[in-house]
Amino acid sequence: MAELDSPPGLAHFVPLRQPSSWGRQLWSGEAASTVSREQGVGGGVRLLLRAEGVVVLAAALAAYAQFGAGWGVFTVWLLAPDLSMLGYLTGPRVGAALYNAAHSYAGAVALLVLGALAAMPWAVAGGLIWCVHIGLDRALGYGLKYGSGFGATHLGRIGPADPW
């Protein structure tokens, strides 16, 4: 039976449910709009960004080897930036902000500059270890996070694909 407002012959074409949102996710700061996974970085750009991570990893590792701060210190501090993932215990937005602060080259390079200018060997060693960590993460495809969840990164989606 057709509703009173609709034309008589078109009443049966009205959809009964909303279109599926499969393959789309809501990104932080974009209320009521969606961004599909396919709009993330891909192809040659993704490959270039990951290759950049390999170059930073190799350069920082070579510099650390020349610096001679010791490999025991290196192994102890290599995974320290990943402690920022504890921020995800309070929610995805706080987790992403803390993770991004610890996985941005800005902090690592600032520590390197401080160490070089102030003649603080511990800061130089820490900055190099930090750069190695970030380079390794980028080379493996772990990018900076969006506030929508841990798997949404600037290098594309990580983790298993949604089965739905």
C-alpha positions, 0 to 999 in steps of 0.5 A: 500500500502506497503512502499518501505523499508518494506517487502511486506507481513509485511507492514500492521503490522506496528502500526500507533500510539505509545503504550498507556502510561496509568498507567505510569508517568514520575518522576522527574530526569528521562527524557525519562523514565517512572515509573509505579504506581505499582512500588511504595512501597506496601504490607507489606512495605507500612503497616510497614511504616504507622505503623512506623508513628503511633508509632512516632505519639503516642510517640511524643504525649505522650512525649508532654503530659509529657512535659506540654507545653500546648494544645493551643500551640499544636493546633496552631502549629500542621498544621504549616508544611503544609504551605510548600504546598504553594510551589506548587503554583510555580510548582511541583518541588519546591513544593515537595522540600519545602514539603519534607523539612518540612515533614522530620524527620531530621528537627524535630529531629534537633530541639529536639536535639537543645532544649534538649542540649541548654535547650530551652523548646520552641524548645523541644515543637516545635520538638515534635509537628513537630514529631506528625505532620509527624507521623500523615501524615505517618500514613494516607499515606501522604509520601514524594513527588516526583517532578512529582506532589503532588499525587506521594509519597514514600508511593504510589499514593494518591488522586483519580486514573487517569480515563484515 
